[in-house]
């Protein structure tokens, strides 16, 4: 498994662990602000995973298109569309 994939999986597993904790906290009726803090940790871990995925996409797919001189506008549009959905 390449280093990039390991990095993404690590971030996703962190998010999964935080999410499982949030679910457990809600089930136990823990203090709302503690639940929110844990939920924010999930969102942060997912955001870091997204950043790593985007970095890899730019370094591989987009770079490849640029080197070949093909589909550059399409690749840029794809990235923009992802951010518009946020």
N, CA, C and O atoms as a GROMACS GRO file, in nm:
protein
  344
    1UNK      N    1   0.085  -0.118   0.000
    1UNK     CA    2   0.000   0.000   0.000
    1UNK      C    3   0.090   0.124   0.000
    1UNK      O    4   0.185   0.133   0.078
    2UNK      N    5   0.060   0.220  -0.087
    2UNK     CA    6   0.144   0.338  -0.095
    2UNK      C    7   0.121   0.432   0.024
    2UNK      O    8   0.020   0.422   0.094
    3UNK      N    9   0.217   0.521   0.044
    3UNK     CA   10   0.215   0.613   0.158
    3UNK      C   11   0.091   0.701   0.159
    3UNK      O   12   0.033   0.728   0.264
    4UNK      N   13   0.050   0.746   0.040
    4UNK     CA   14  -0.068   0.833   0.030
    4UNK      C   15  -0.193   0.760   0.081
    4UNK      O   16  -0.270   0.815   0.160
    5UNK      N   17  -0.210   0.638   0.036
    5UNK     CA   18  -0.327   0.561   0.077
    5UNK      C   19  -0.326   0.536   0.227
    5UNK      O   20  -0.430   0.541   0.292
    6UNK      N   21  -0.210   0.508   0.283
    6UNK     CA   22  -0.197   0.488   0.428
    6UNK      C   23  -0.238   0.614   0.503
    6UNK      O   24  -0.307   0.606   0.605
    7UNK      N   25  -0.196   0.728   0.452
    7UNK     CA   26  -0.228   0.857   0.516
    7UNK      C   27  -0.380   0.880   0.516
    7UNK      O   28  -0.437   0.922   0.617
    8UNK      N   29  -0.444   0.853   0.403
    8UNK     CA   30  -0.590   0.871   0.392
    8UNK      C   31  -0.662   0.776   0.486
    8UNK      O   32  -0.752   0.816   0.560
    9UNK      N   33  -0.623   0.650   0.484
    9UNK     CA   34  -0.688   0.551   0.571
    9UNK      C   35  -0.670   0.586   0.718
    9UNK      O   36  -0.762   0.569   0.799
   10UNK      N   37  -0.552   0.634   0.754
   10UNK     CA   38  -0.527   0.675   0.892
   10UNK      C   39  -0.624   0.786   0.932
   10UNK      O   40  -0.684   0.780   1.040
   11UNK      N   41  -0.638   0.887   0.848
   11UNK     CA   42  -0.730   0.998   0.877
   11UNK      C   43  -0.876   0.950   0.887
   11UNK      O   44  -0.950   0.994   0.975
   12UNK      N   45  -0.914   0.861   0.798
   12UNK     CA   46  -1.051   0.808   0.799
   12UNK      C   47  -1.078   0.726   0.925
   12UNK      O   48  -1.187   0.733   0.982
   13UNK      N   49  -0.979   0.650   0.969
   13UNK     CA   50  -0.995   0.570   1.090
   13UNK      C   51  -1.002   0.659   1.214
   13UNK      O   52  -1.074   0.627   1.309
   14UNK      N   53  -0.929   0.769   1.214
   14UNK     CA   54  -0.940   0.866   1.322
   14UNK      C   55  -1.083   0.921   1.326
   14UNK      O   56  -1.144   0.928   1.433
   15UNK      N   57  -1.134   0.960   1.211
   15UNK     CA   58  -1.271   1.012   1.203
   15UNK      C   59  -1.371   0.908   1.251
   15UNK      O   60  -1.464   0.940   1.325
   16UNK      N   61  -1.353   0.785   1.209
   16UNK     CA   62  -1.442   0.676   1.249
   16UNK      C   63  -1.442   0.660   1.401
   16UNK      O   64  -1.548   0.644   1.462
   17UNK      N   65  -1.324   0.663   1.461
   17UNK     CA   66  -1.314   0.651   1.606
   17UNK      C   67  -1.386   0.764   1.678
   17UNK      O   68  -1.458   0.742   1.775
   18UNK      N   69  -1.368   0.887   1.628
   18UNK     CA   70  -1.436   1.002   1.686
   18UNK      C   71  -1.588   0.989   1.670
   18UNK      O   72  -1.664   1.019   1.762
   19UNK      N   73  -1.632   0.944   1.552
   19UNK     CA   74  -1.775   0.930   1.527
   19UNK      C   75  -1.836   0.824   1.619
   19UNK      O   76  -1.945   0.844   1.673
   20UNK      N   77  -1.766   0.714   1.636
   20UNK     CA   78  -1.815   0.611   1.728
   20UNK      C   79  -1.828   0.667   1.868
   20UNK      O   80  -1.922   0.632   1.940
   21UNK      N   81  -1.736   0.752   1.909
   21UNK     CA   82  -1.742   0.817   2.040
   21UNK      C   83  -1.862   0.911   2.048
   21UNK      O   84  -1.931   0.914   2.151
   22UNK      N   85  -1.888   0.986   1.942
   22UNK     CA   86  -2.005   1.076   1.940
   22UNK      C   87  -2.134   0.996   1.958
   22UNK      O   88  -2.219   1.032   2.038
   23UNK      N   89  -2.146   0.888   1.884
   23UNK     CA   90  -2.266   0.804   1.893
   23UNK      C   91  -2.284   0.752   2.035
   23UNK      O   92  -2.393   0.755   2.090
   24UNK      N   93  -2.175   0.704   2.093
   24UNK     CA   94  -2.178   0.652   2.230
   24UNK      C   95  -2.220   0.762   2.328
   24UNK      O   96  -2.300   0.739   2.419
   25UNK      N   97  -2.166   0.881   2.309
   25UNK     CA   98  -2.198   0.993   2.398
   25UNK      C   99  -2.345   1.030   2.389
   25UNK      O  100  -2.409   1.056   2.491
   26UNK      N  101  -2.400   1.032   2.268
   26UNK     CA  102  -2.542   1.065   2.249
   26UNK      C  103  -2.628   0.958   2.315
   26UNK      O  104  -2.726   0.989   2.383
   27UNK      N  105  -2.592   0.832   2.293
   27UNK     CA  106  -2.669   0.722   2.353
   27UNK      C  107  -2.668   0.730   2.506
   27UNK      O  108  -2.768   0.696   2.570
   28UNK      N  109  -2.558   0.775   2.563
   28UNK     CA  110  -2.547   0.785   2.709
   28UNK      C  111  -2.602   0.916   2.763
   28UNK      O  112  -2.609   0.936   2.884
   29UNK      N  113  -2.642   1.006   2.672
   29UNK     CA  114  -2.700   1.134   2.715
   29UNK      C  115  -2.597   1.227   2.776
   29UNK      O  116  -2.629   1.302   2.868
   30UNK      N  117  -2.476   1.224   2.727
   30UNK     CA  118  -2.370   1.309   2.782
   30UNK      C  119  -2.395   1.456   2.748
   30UNK      O  120  -2.477   1.490   2.662
   31UNK      N  121  -2.324   1.541   2.816
   31UNK     CA  122  -2.338   1.686   2.806
   31UNK      C  123  -2.326   1.732   2.660
   31UNK      O  124  -2.232   1.695   2.589
   32UNK      N  125  -2.423   1.812   2.618
   32UNK     CA  126  -2.434   1.853   2.477
   32UNK      C  127  -2.306   1.916   2.421
   32UNK      O  128  -2.265   1.884   2.310
   33UNK      N  129  -2.244   2.005   2.497
   33UNK     CA  130  -2.126   2.073   2.445
   33UNK      C  131  -2.008   1.977   2.431
   33UNK      O  132  -1.922   1.997   2.345
   34UNK      N  133  -2.003   1.874   2.514
   34UNK     CA  134  -1.900   1.771   2.499
   34UNK      C  135  -1.923   1.692   2.370
   34UNK      O  136  -1.829   1.656   2.300
   35UNK      N  137  -2.050   1.666   2.340
   35UNK     CA  138  -2.085   1.595   2.216
   35UNK      C  139  -2.045   1.679   2.095
   35UNK      O  140  -1.989   1.628   1.998
   36UNK      N  141  -2.074   1.807   2.101
   36UNK     CA  142  -2.039   1.897   1.991
   36UNK      C  143  -1.887   1.899   1.971
   36UNK      O  144  -1.838   1.894   1.858
   37UNK      N  145  -1.813   1.906   2.080
   37UNK     CA  146  -1.667   1.909   2.071
   37UNK      C  147  -1.616   1.782   2.003
   37UNK      O  148  -1.525   1.788   1.920
   38UNK      N  149  -1.673   1.669   2.038
   38UNK     CA  150  -1.631   1.544   1.976
   38UNK      C  151  -1.673   1.540   1.829
   38UNK      O  152  -1.600   1.489   1.745
   39UNK      N  153  -1.791   1.594   1.799
   39UNK     CA  154  -1.838   1.601   1.661
   39UNK      C  155  -1.745   1.688   1.577
   39UNK      O  156  -1.718   1.658   1.460
   40UNK      N  157  -1.697   1.794   1.636
   40UNK     CA  158  -1.603   1.881   1.565
   40UNK      C  159  -1.472   1.809   1.535
   40UNK      O  160  -1.408   1.836   1.433
   41UNK      N  161  -1.434   1.718   1.622
   41UNK     CA  162  -1.314   1.637   1.599
   41UNK      C  163  -1.334   1.547   1.477
   41UNK      O  164  -1.241   1.526   1.398
   42UNK      N  165  -1.456   1.493   1.462
   42UNK     CA  166  -1.489   1.412   1.344
   42UNK      C  167  -1.474   1.496   1.218
   42UNK      O  168  -1.410   1.454   1.121
   43UNK      N  169  -1.533   1.614   1.221
   43UNK     CA  170  -1.529   1.702   1.105
   43UNK      C  171  -1.387   1.743   1.070
   43UNK      O  172  -1.352   1.752   0.952
   44UNK      N  173  -1.306   1.768   1.170
   44UNK     CA  174  -1.166   1.805   1.148
   44UNK      C  175  -1.089   1.691   1.084
   44UNK      O  176  -1.012   1.712   0.990
   45UNK      N  177  -1.109   1.570   1.134
   45UNK     CA  178  -1.040   1.453   1.078
   45UNK      C  179  -1.081   1.430   0.932
   45UNK      O  180  -0.997   1.398   0.848
   46UNK      N  181  -1.210   1.446   0.902
   46UNK     CA  182  -1.257   1.431   0.765
   46UNK      C  183  -1.202   1.541   0.674
   46UNK      O  184  -1.167   1.516   0.559
   47UNK      N  185  -1.195   1.660   0.728
   47UNK     CA  186  -1.140   1.772   0.651
   47UNK      C  187  -0.993   1.746   0.615
   47UNK      O  188  -0.951   1.774   0.503
   48UNK      N  189  -0.917   1.694   0.709
   48UNK     CA  190  -0.777   1.663   0.682
   48UNK      C  191  -0.764   1.550   0.579
   48UNK      O  192  -0.673   1.551   0.497
   49UNK      N  193  -0.855   1.455   0.585
   49UNK     CA  194  -0.855   1.348   0.484
   49UNK      C  195  -0.885   1.407   0.347
   49UNK      O  196  -0.820   1.372   0.248
   50UNK      N  197  -0.984   1.496   0.340
   50UNK     CA  198  -1.017   1.562   0.213
   50UNK      C  199  -0.898   1.637   0.157
   50UNK      O  200  -0.871   1.632   0.037
   51UNK      N  201  -0.826   1.707   0.244
   51UNK     CA  202  -0.709   1.782   0.199
   51UNK      C  203  -0.604   1.688   0.139
   51UNK      O  204  -0.545   1.720   0.035
   52UNK      N  205  -0.582   1.575   0.202
   52UNK     CA  206  -0.483   1.479   0.151
   52UNK      C  207  -0.528   1.420   0.018
   52UNK      O  208  -0.446   1.400  -0.072
   53UNK      N  209  -0.657   1.392   0.005
   53UNK     CA  210  -0.710   1.338  -0.121
   53UNK      C  211  -0.696   1.442  -0.232
   53UNK      O  212  -0.654   1.409  -0.343
   54UNK      N  213  -0.730   1.566  -0.202
   54UNK     CA  214  -0.719   1.673  -0.303
   54UNK      C  215  -0.573   1.694  -0.343
   54UNK      O  216  -0.542   1.710  -0.462
   55UNK      N  217  -0.484   1.694  -0.246
   55UNK     CA  218  -0.342   1.710  -0.277
   55UNK      C  219  -0.295   1.600  -0.373
   55UNK      O  220  -0.226   1.628  -0.471
   56UNK      N  221  -0.333   1.477  -0.345
   56UNK     CA  222  -0.294   1.368  -0.433
   56UNK      C  223  -0.355   1.384  -0.572
   56UNK      O  224  -0.288   1.359  -0.673
   57UNK      N  225  -0.481   1.426  -0.578
   57UNK     CA  226  -0.547   1.445  -0.707
   57UNK      C  227  -0.473   1.550  -0.790
   57UNK      O  228  -0.451   1.532  -0.910
   58UNK      N  229  -0.436   1.659  -0.726
   58UNK     CA  230  -0.366   1.766  -0.797
   58UNK      C  231  -0.228   1.720  -0.843
   58UNK      O  232  -0.183   1.755  -0.952
   59UNK      N  233  -0.161   1.641  -0.759
   59UNK     CA  234  -0.026   1.596  -0.793
   59UNK      C  235  -0.025   1.483  -0.896
   59UNK      O  236   0.077   1.460  -0.961
   60UNK      N  237  -0.136   1.414  -0.912
   60UNK     CA  238  -0.139   1.302  -1.005
   60UNK      C  239  -0.227   1.332  -1.126
   60UNK      O  240  -0.176   1.359  -1.235
   61UNK      N  241  -0.356   1.329  -1.109
   61UNK     CA  242  -0.449   1.344  -1.222
   61UNK      C  243  -0.435   1.478  -1.293
   61UNK      O  244  -0.426   1.484  -1.415
   62UNK      N  245  -0.433   1.585  -1.216
   62UNK     CA  246  -0.426   1.718  -1.277
   62UNK      C  247  -0.288   1.739  -1.341
   62UNK      O  248  -0.279   1.790  -1.452
   63UNK      N  249  -0.183   1.700  -1.271
   63UNK     CA  250  -0.049   1.714  -1.326
   63UNK      C  251  -0.036   1.634  -1.456
   63UNK      O  252   0.022   1.682  -1.554
   64UNK      N  253  -0.089   1.512  -1.456
   64UNK     CA  254  -0.083   1.428  -1.575
   64UNK      C  255  -0.154   1.495  -1.693
   64UNK      O  256  -0.102   1.496  -1.805
   65UNK      N  257  -0.271   1.551  -1.668
   65UNK     CA  258  -0.344   1.621  -1.774
   65UNK      C  259  -0.267   1.740  -1.826
   65UNK      O  260  -0.263   1.766  -1.946
   66UNK      N  261  -0.204   1.813  -1.735
   66UNK     CA  262  -0.127   1.930  -1.776
   66UNK      C  263  -0.007   1.890  -1.860
   66UNK      O  264   0.024   1.954  -1.960
   67UNK      N  265   0.060   1.783  -1.819
   67UNK     CA  266   0.178   1.738  -1.895
   67UNK      C  267   0.140   1.691  -2.034
   67UNK      O  268   0.216   1.709  -2.129
   68UNK      N  269   0.023   1.632  -2.046
   68UNK     CA  270  -0.024   1.585  -2.177
   68UNK      C  271  -0.093   1.695  -2.256
   68UNK      O  272  -0.118   1.681  -2.375
   69UNK      N  273  -0.124   1.806  -2.188
   69UNK     CA  274  -0.194   1.915  -2.254
   69UNK      C  275  -0.339   1.882  -2.285
   69UNK      O  276  -0.398   1.941  -2.375
   70UNK      N  277  -0.396   1.789  -2.210
   70UNK     CA  278  -0.533   1.745  -2.235
   70UNK      C  279  -0.620   1.765  -2.111
   70UNK      O  280  -0.574   1.751  -1.998
   71UNK      N  281  -0.744   1.798  -2.135
   71UNK     CA  282  -0.848   1.803  -2.031
   71UNK      C  283  -0.815   1.893  -1.913
   71UNK      O  284  -0.870   1.874  -1.804
   72UNK      N  285  -0.729   1.991  -1.931
   72UNK     CA  286  -0.691   2.078  -1.820
   72UNK      C  287  -0.812   2.153  -1.767
   72UNK      O  288  -0.836   2.156  -1.646
   73UNK      N  289  -0.889   2.214  -1.857
   73UNK     CA  290  -1.008   2.289  -1.814
   73UNK      C  291  -1.108   2.197  -1.745
   73UNK      O  292  -1.173   2.237  -1.648
   74UNK      N  293  -1.122   2.075  -1.794
   74UNK     CA  294  -1.214   1.979  -1.734
   74UNK      C  295  -1.170   1.943  -1.592
   74UNK      O  296  -1.253   1.934  -1.502
   75UNK      N  297  -1.041   1.922  -1.573
   75UNK     CA  298  -0.988   1.887  -1.441
   75UNK      C  299  -1.008   2.003  -1.343
   75UNK      O  300  -1.044   1.981  -1.228
   76UNK      N  301  -0.983   2.124  -1.388
   76UNK     CA  302  -1.003   2.241  -1.303
   76UNK      C  303  -1.151   2.253  -1.266
   76UNK      O  304  -1.184   2.279  -1.150
   77UNK      N  305  -1.239   2.234  -1.364
   77UNK     CA  306  -1.383   2.242  -1.339
   77UNK      C  307  -1.426   2.137  -1.236
   77UNK      O  308  -1.508   2.166  -1.149
   78UNK      N  309  -1.371   2.016  -1.245
   78UNK     CA  310  -1.405   1.910  -1.148
   78UNK      C  311  -1.371   1.954  -1.005
   78UNK      O  312  -1.451   1.934  -0.913
   79UNK      N  313  -1.253   2.013  -0.988
   79UNK     CA  314  -1.212   2.056  -0.854
   79UNK      C  315  -1.303   2.168  -0.804
   79UNK      O  316  -1.344   2.168  -0.688
   80UNK      N  317  -1.334   2.261  -0.891
   80UNK     CA  318  -1.423   2.372  -0.853
   80UNK      C  319  -1.560   2.319  -0.812
   80UNK      O  320  -1.617   2.365  -0.714
   81UNK      N  321  -1.612   2.223  -0.887
   81UNK     CA  322  -1.744   2.166  -0.856
   81UNK      C  323  -1.745   2.099  -0.718
   81UNK      O  324  -1.845   2.108  -0.646
   82UNK      N  325  -1.638   2.035  -0.682
   82UNK     CA  326  -1.629   1.972  -0.548
   82UNK      C  327  -1.643   2.078  -0.441
   82UNK      O  328  -1.713   2.058  -0.342
   83UNK      N  329  -1.577   2.191  -0.459
   83UNK     CA  330  -1.583   2.296  -0.357
   83UNK      C  331  -1.716   2.369  -0.358
   83UNK      O  332  -1.757   2.422  -0.255
   84UNK      N  333  -1.784   2.374  -0.471
   84UNK     CA  334  -1.916   2.436  -0.476
   84UNK      C  335  -2.017   2.356  -0.395
   84UNK      O  336  -2.111   2.414  -0.340
   85UNK      N  337  -2.000   2.226  -0.386
   85UNK     CA  338  -2.092   2.140  -0.312
   85UNK      C  339  -2.081   2.157  -0.162
   85UNK      O  340  -2.171   2.118  -0.088
   86UNK      N  341  -1.971   2.213  -0.117
   86UNK     CA  342  -1.949   2.228   0.027
   86UNK      C  343  -2.046   2.318   0.089
   86UNK      O  344  -2.041   2.341   0.210
   0.00000   0.00000   0.00000
